[in-house]
Amino acid sequence: MKFGVFYEHQLPRPWKEGDEHRLFQDALSQVELADRLGFDYAWEVEHHFLEEYSHSSAPEVFLAACSQRTKRIRLGHGIVLMPPGYSHPAKIASRIATLDLVSNGRVDFGTGESASRLELEGYGIDPAEKKAMWRETTEQVCNMLVMDPYPGYQGKYFSMPCRNLVPKPVQKPHPPLWVACSNRNTILEAARLGIGALTFAFIDQNEARQWVRDYYETFKRECVPIGHAVNPNIAIVAGFSVHPEQAEAERRGADGFKFFGFALGHHYVYGEQRPGRTDIWGNFEKFSTMFPGPEGRAIGTPAAVRSYLQSMTETGVDQIVFIQQAGRNRHEHICESLELFAREVMPAFHEKEAERERRKAEELAPYVEAALARKRRMAPIAESEIPVVKAYGRPDAQVQPR
């Protein structure tokens, strides 16, 4: 099994001068430590306007900073918001390629659309169209990363003329694709499109086993890749706090994980937000005793966490992504948990990972080949059809009207 660390950059109120600066600097130090300890992934979200829950509106900047402090850990967008209202697809492709170059080919390209009203309406995105926007944009970004030149596109949600996107990524044909999943339907859609499933749902062992079975059976039967390569993998998130004493692990990590679930529900399901004024942490403190907290916890002693992970390994999950920076979890406690986990838990699971990956690749090889053969590829533009674009200053330039 692989292991990742996950960042929303949560910052509960009340806020003091310098808190955001400290938050980001602590997170960079944690990723640097995770890299030294042998963790496999560092995942960073993209969210806008979701106060307290996520102060991560420019993940490409944070991940670029991580790339210069680390050597081997993979840097995952978990996820990039893909509807064109957030960013033009060519801009997304440029960011992904550039991050892949500066990180020496360590990028994983997670994608999604959001479901929060603050984000969608803040950028003028129609919630009813966001899924179709995600699909159109994701496919075309992959084409931009691969094709030379990109032939141009006339779509429902964005259009652009023939251009050659530069730079191109280190990883060929492009970095591994993922998509955010929160239920069985999105898991199946990920499998059909040949994308890794980042499951932002807190599930138990039985649910995980069913989701893994559904995903891989669907991948084998129905996959038609949306990208130019497939990435059959399932990652699930879990709360994280490790300490030699169970009670202390709970004290350090349980409230933060509960707040993660509470703030998620506030912004996505039941909350009311006055921008700049609502105190989510204050509401959490009022109602925390009535809020049970999400499932999926690697919170406890090394033995307890080892037992939880063993049960998840048996389901066939490929990666566990730890939510260790949540609520008011303290930087020094997070670092101590990472170190203890790396020393007493992780080695046994990493020991068998290469063999597991080899067996999995052998099993899936014929299905991957069949899936890629079904791929409907964008036709390259004929050499004679590549347009000549004359600079505005030329007297013979045909300037398009505004």
C-alpha positions as CSV (number, residue, x, y, z in Angstrom):
1,M,0.0,0.0,0.0
2,K,1.1,3.6,-0.7
3,F,0.6,6.5,1.8
4,G,-0.1,10.1,1.2
5,V,-0.5,13.3,3.2
6,F,-3.3,15.7,2.4
7,Y,-3.7,19.4,2.7
8,E,-6.8,21.7,2.8
9,H,-4.9,24.3,4.8
10,Q,-7.6,24.5,7.4
11,L,-7.5,27.6,9.7
12,P,-10.3,27.8,12.3
13,R,-11.3,31.1,13.7
14,P,-10.4,33.3,15.5
15,W,-7.6,34.4,13.2
16,K,-4.5,36.3,14.4
17,E,-2.0,38.3,12.4
18,G,0.5,35.8,10.9
19,D,-1.7,32.7,11.2
20,E,-1.9,32.1,7.4
21,H,1.8,32.6,7.0
22,R,2.5,30.1,9.8
23,L,0.0,27.6,8.3
24,F,1.7,27.5,5.0
25,Q,5.2,27.4,6.4
26,D,4.3,24.5,8.7
27,A,2.7,22.6,5.8
28,L,5.8,23.0,3.7
29,S,7.9,21.7,6.6
30,Q,5.6,18.7,7.0
31,V,5.8,17.8,3.3
32,E,9.6,18.1,3.5
33,L,9.5,15.7,6.5
34,A,7.1,13.3,4.8
35,D,9.5,13.1,1.8
36,R,12.5,12.3,4.1
37,L,10.4,9.7,5.9
38,G,9.4,7.9,2.7
39,F,5.8,8.8,2.2
40,D,4.6,8.4,-1.4
41,Y,2.4,11.4,-2.0
42,A,1.6,14.9,-0.9
43,W,-1.9,15.9,-2.1
44,E,-3.2,19.5,-2.2
45,V,-6.7,20.7,-2.9
46,E,-8.0,23.7,-4.8
47,H,-10.8,25.6,-3.1
48,H,-12.0,29.2,-3.2
49,F,-13.9,31.2,-0.5
50,L,-14.3,28.2,1.9
51,E,-13.2,30.0,5.0
52,E,-11.7,28.0,7.8
53,Y,-12.3,24.7,5.9
54,S,-9.7,25.4,3.1
55,H,-7.4,28.3,2.5
56,S,-5.9,26.6,-0.5
57,S,-6.8,28.6,-3.6
58,A,-3.5,28.3,-5.5
59,P,-2.3,24.7,-5.1
60,E,0.1,25.0,-8.0
61,V,2.1,27.6,-6.1
62,F,2.2,25.5,-2.9
63,L,3.1,22.3,-4.8
64,A,5.8,24.2,-6.8
65,A,7.3,25.3,-3.4
66,C,7.1,21.6,-2.2
67,S,8.9,20.5,-5.4
68,Q,12.0,22.5,-4.5
69,R,12.1,21.2,-0.9
70,T,11.7,17.5,-1.7
71,K,13.3,14.8,-3.9
72,R,11.0,11.8,-4.4
73,I,7.5,12.3,-3.0
74,R,4.9,12.6,-5.7
75,L,3.0,15.9,-5.8
76,G,-0.7,15.5,-6.3
77,H,-3.4,18.0,-7.3
78,G,-6.2,16.7,-5.2
79,I,-7.9,18.3,-7.2
80,V,-7.7,21.0,-9.9
81,L,-11.1,22.6,-10.5
82,M,-11.7,22.0,-14.2
83,P,-14.8,24.1,-15.3
84,P,-13.5,26.8,-17.5
85,G,-14.9,29.6,-15.3
86,Y,-12.2,28.8,-12.8
87,S,-9.3,28.8,-15.3
88,H,-9.0,28.5,-19.0
89,P,-8.1,24.9,-20.0
90,A,-4.9,26.0,-21.7
91,K,-3.8,27.7,-18.5
92,I,-4.5,24.5,-16.5
93,A,-2.4,22.5,-19.0
94,S,0.4,25.0,-18.8
95,R,0.4,24.9,-15.0
96,I,0.5,21.0,-15.0
97,A,3.3,20.8,-17.5
98,T,5.4,23.5,-15.7
99,L,5.0,21.8,-12.3
100,D,6.0,18.5,-13.9
101,L,9.1,20.1,-15.2
102,V,10.2,21.8,-12.0
103,S,9.5,18.7,-10.0
104,N,11.4,16.4,-12.3
105,G,8.2,14.4,-13.3
106,R,6.5,13.9,-10.0
107,V,3.1,15.4,-10.7
108,D,-0.2,13.5,-10.4
109,F,-3.1,15.4,-12.1
110,G,-6.2,15.1,-10.0
111,T,-9.4,16.7,-11.4
112,G,-12.8,17.7,-10.2
113,E,-15.6,20.3,-10.3
114,S,-16.6,21.3,-6.8
115,A,-20.1,21.2,-5.3
116,S,-20.1,24.3,-3.1
117,R,-22.3,27.2,-3.8
118,L,-19.7,29.7,-2.6
119,E,-17.2,28.5,-5.3
120,L,-19.5,27.7,-8.2
121,E,-21.6,30.9,-8.0
122,G,-18.5,33.0,-7.0
123,Y,-17.1,32.1,-10.5
124,G,-20.4,32.2,-12.3
125,I,-20.5,28.4,-13.0
126,D,-23.9,26.8,-13.5
127,P,-24.1,23.8,-11.1
128,A,-26.3,21.9,-13.6
129,E,-23.5,22.1,-16.2
130,K,-20.4,21.5,-14.1
131,K,-20.1,17.7,-14.7
132,A,-20.2,18.2,-18.5
133,M,-17.8,21.1,-18.1
134,W,-15.4,18.9,-16.2
135,R,-15.5,16.1,-18.8
136,E,-15.0,18.5,-21.8
137,T,-12.2,20.4,-20.2
138,T,-10.3,17.3,-18.8
139,E,-10.3,15.6,-22.2
140,Q,-9.0,18.7,-23.9
141,V,-6.4,19.5,-21.4
142,C,-5.0,16.0,-21.9
143,N,-5.0,16.7,-25.7
144,M,-3.1,20.0,-25.2
145,L,-0.5,18.2,-23.1
146,V,0.2,15.7,-25.8
147,M,-0.6,17.1,-29.3
148,D,1.9,19.2,-31.3
149,P,0.2,21.4,-32.3
150,Y,-3.2,21.2,-30.6
151,P,-5.6,21.4,-33.5
152,G,-8.0,23.8,-31.8
153,Y,-11.5,23.1,-30.4
154,Q,-15.0,24.4,-30.8
155,G,-16.9,23.1,-27.8
156,K,-20.0,23.9,-25.7
157,Y,-18.1,25.4,-22.8
158,F,-14.9,26.8,-24.3
159,S,-13.3,27.2,-27.7
160,M,-9.8,28.1,-28.9
161,P,-7.9,28.1,-32.2
162,C,-5.0,25.9,-33.2
163,R,-2.0,26.6,-30.9
164,N,1.0,24.6,-29.7
165,L,1.0,24.4,-25.9
166,V,4.4,24.8,-24.4
167,P,6.0,23.6,-22.3
168,K,5.2,19.9,-22.4
169,P,5.4,17.7,-19.3
170,V,8.2,15.4,-18.4
171,Q,5.9,12.4,-18.0
172,K,4.7,11.0,-21.2
173,P,2.1,11.1,-22.5
174,H,1.0,13.2,-19.5
175,P,0.9,12.9,-15.7
176,P,-1.4,10.3,-14.2
177,L,-5.0,11.4,-14.1
178,W,-7.3,11.2,-11.1
179,V,-10.8,12.4,-10.3
180,A,-12.5,13.3,-7.0
181,C,-15.1,10.7,-6.1
182,S,-17.7,10.8,-3.3
183,N,-20.0,7.9,-4.1
184,R,-20.4,4.7,-6.1
185,N,-21.6,6.4,-9.2
186,T,-18.5,8.6,-9.5
187,I,-16.3,5.6,-8.7
188,L,-17.8,3.8,-11.7
189,E,-17.4,6.8,-13.9
190,A,-13.7,7.0,-13.0
191,A,-13.3,3.4,-14.0
192,R,-15.0,3.9,-17.3
193,L,-12.7,6.8,-18.1
194,G,-9.5,5.1,-16.9
195,I,-8.9,7.6,-14.2
196,G,-7.6,7.0,-10.6
197,A,-10.4,7.5,-8.0
198,L,-9.6,9.9,-5.2
199,T,-12.4,8.9,-2.8
200,F,-13.3,11.8,-0.6
201,A,-15.8,9.8,1.3
202,F,-15.1,8.2,4.7
203,I,-15.9,4.6,4.3
204,D,-15.5,1.4,6.3
205,Q,-13.8,-1.9,5.3
206,N,-17.0,-3.4,3.8
207,E,-17.7,-0.3,1.6
208,A,-14.1,-0.1,0.5
209,R,-14.1,-3.7,-0.6
210,Q,-17.3,-3.2,-2.6
211,W,-16.0,0.0,-4.2
212,V,-12.7,-1.6,-5.2
213,R,-14.5,-4.6,-6.7
214,D,-16.9,-2.3,-8.7
215,Y,-14.1,-0.1,-9.9
216,Y,-11.8,-2.8,-11.2
217,E,-14.6,-4.9,-12.7
218,T,-15.9,-1.8,-14.5
219,F,-12.4,-0.8,-15.7
220,K,-11.9,-4.3,-17.2
221,R,-15.2,-4.3,-19.0
222,E,-15.9,-0.8,-20.0
223,C,-12.9,1.5,-19.9
224,V,-12.6,4.1,-22.7
225,P,-9.8,6.4,-21.6
226,I,-10.5,10.1,-21.4
227,G,-6.7,10.7,-21.4
228,H,-3.9,9.2,-23.4
229,A,-3.0,6.8,-20.7
230,V,-4.9,5.0,-17.9
231,N,-4.3,5.2,-14.2
232,P,-6.3,2.3,-12.5
233,N,-5.9,3.2,-8.8
234,I,-8.1,3.9,-5.8
235,A,-7.1,6.1,-3.0
236,I,-9.2,6.8,0.1
237,V,-8.8,9.4,2.8
238,A,-8.6,8.8,6.6
239,G,-8.1,10.8,9.7
240,F,-4.6,10.5,11.2
241,S,-2.9,10.8,14.6
242,V,-0.4,8.3,16.0
243,H,0.9,8.2,19.5
244,P,2.1,5.4,21.8
245,E,-0.9,6.0,24.0
246,Q,-4.4,5.6,22.5
247,A,-6.0,8.4,24.6
248,E,-3.3,10.9,23.6
249,A,-3.6,10.0,19.9
250,E,-7.3,10.7,20.3
251,R,-6.8,13.9,22.2
252,R,-4.3,15.2,19.6
253,G,-6.2,14.2,16.4
254,A,-9.9,13.4,16.9
255,D,-11.3,16.9,17.3
256,G,-9.4,18.1,14.2
257,F,-10.9,15.2,12.1
258,K,-14.3,15.9,13.5
259,F,-14.0,19.5,12.5
260,F,-12.9,18.5,9.0
261,G,-16.2,16.6,8.6
262,F,-18.2,19.4,10.3
263,A,-16.8,22.2,8.1
264,L,-17.2,20.0,5.0
265,G,-20.9,19.6,5.9
266,H,-21.2,23.3,6.6
267,H,-19.9,24.4,3.2
268,Y,-21.5,21.7,1.1
269,V,-24.7,20.5,2.8
270,Y,-26.4,22.4,5.6
271,G,-24.5,25.6,6.4
272,E,-25.2,29.3,6.1
273,Q,-22.2,31.6,5.4
274,R,-21.8,35.3,5.7
275,P,-18.5,35.9,3.9
276,G,-15.9,37.2,6.3
277,R,-18.2,36.9,9.4
278,T,-19.4,33.3,10.1
279,D,-17.5,31.5,12.8
280,I,-17.5,27.8,11.8
281,W,-15.2,26.8,14.7
282,G,-17.5,28.5,17.2
283,N,-20.5,26.6,15.8
284,F,-18.4,23.4,15.9
285,E,-17.6,23.9,19.6
286,K,-21.3,24.4,20.3
287,F,-22.4,21.2,18.5
288,S,-19.3,19.0,18.5
289,T,-20.8,16.6,21.2
290,M,-23.7,15.9,18.9
291,F,-21.5,15.4,15.9
292,P,-20.1,11.9,15.8
293,G,-17.3,12.6,13.2
294,P,-16.6,10.8,10.0
295,E,-15.7,7.2,9.5
296,G,-12.2,6.1,8.4
297,R,-9.7,6.8,11.2
298,A,-6.0,6.0,11.4
299,I,-6.0,7.5,14.9
300,G,-4.5,5.6,17.7
301,T,-1.4,3.6,18.8
302,P,0.9,2.1,16.1
303,A,-0.7,-1.3,16.7
304,A,-4.2,0.1,16.3
305,V,-3.3,2.0,13.1
306,R,-1.5,-1.0,11.8
307,S,-4.7,-3.1,12.3
308,Y,-6.9,-0.5,10.5
309,L,-4.5,-0.3,7.6
310,Q,-4.2,-4.1,7.3
311,S,-8.0,-4.3,7.0
312,M,-7.9,-1.7,4.2
313,T,-5.1,-3.5,2.5
314,E,-7.2,-6.6,2.3
315,T,-9.9,-4.7,0.4
316,G,-7.5,-3.9,-2.5
317,V,-7.3,-0.2,-1.9
318,D,-4.1,1.2,-3.5
319,Q,-3.4,4.2,-1.3
320,I,-4.4,5.7,2.0
321,V,-4.3,9.5,2.2
322,F,-3.9,10.9,5.7
323,I,-5.8,14.0,6.8
324,Q,-3.4,15.1,9.5
325,Q,-3.7,18.9,9.1
326,A,-7.3,19.5,10.2
327,G,-9.0,21.8,12.7
328,R,-6.5,22.9,15.4
329,N,-4.2,19.9,15.1
330,R,-0.7,21.2,16.1
331,H,2.3,21.2,13.8
332,E,4.6,19.5,16.3
333,H,2.0,16.7,16.9
334,I,1.6,16.2,13.2
335,C,5.4,15.8,12.8
336,E,5.6,13.4,15.7
337,S,2.8,11.3,14.2
338,L,4.5,11.2,10.8
339,E,7.8,10.1,12.4
340,L,6.2,7.4,14.6
341,F,4.1,6.1,11.7
342,A,7.2,5.9,9.4
343,R,9.2,4.1,12.0
344,E,6.7,1.6,13.4
345,V,4.0,1.1,10.8
346,M,4.9,2.0,7.3
347,P,7.8,-0.3,6.6
348,A,5.7,-3.5,6.8
349,F,3.3,-2.2,4.2
350,H,6.0,-0.7,1.9
351,E,7.9,-4.0,2.1
352,K,5.3,-5.8,-0.1
353,E,4.4,-2.9,-2.3
354,A,6.7,-3.6,-5.2
355,E,5.5,-7.2,-5.5
356,R,1.8,-6.1,-5.2
357,E,2.3,-3.5,-8.0
358,R,4.0,-6.1,-10.2
359,R,1.2,-8.6,-9.9
360,K,-1.4,-5.9,-10.4
361,A,0.3,-4.6,-13.6
362,E,0.5,-8.2,-15.0
363,E,-3.2,-8.8,-14.2
364,L,-4.4,-5.5,-15.8
365,A,-2.0,-5.5,-18.8
366,P,-4.5,-7.0,-21.3
367,Y,-7.3,-4.8,-20.1
368,V,-5.2,-1.7,-20.3
369,E,-4.3,-2.7,-23.9
370,A,-7.9,-3.2,-24.8
371,A,-9.0,0.1,-23.2
372,L,-6.4,2.1,-25.1
373,A,-7.5,0.4,-28.3
374,R,-11.0,1.7,-27.6
375,K,-9.7,5.3,-27.1
376,R,-11.3,7.8,-29.5
377,R,-8.3,10.1,-30.3
378,M,-8.6,13.7,-31.5
379,A,-7.4,13.8,-35.1
380,P,-4.2,15.8,-35.6
381,I,-4.4,18.8,-37.9
382,A,-3.0,18.3,-41.4
383,E,0.4,20.1,-42.0
384,S,-1.2,22.2,-44.7
385,E,-4.0,23.3,-42.3
386,I,-1.8,24.7,-39.6
387,P,-2.7,28.4,-39.6
388,V,-0.2,31.2,-40.0
389,V,-0.8,33.7,-37.3
390,K,0.6,37.1,-38.2
391,A,1.7,39.6,-35.5
392,Y,-0.5,42.6,-35.0
393,G,2.2,44.9,-36.2
394,R,2.4,43.5,-39.7
395,P,0.6,45.5,-42.4
396,D,-1.0,42.4,-43.8
397,A,-2.3,41.1,-40.5
398,Q,-5.9,40.3,-40.3
399,V,-6.9,41.6,-36.9
400,Q,-10.0,39.9,-35.4
401,P,-12.6,42.3,-34.3
402,R,-13.1,42.6,-30.5
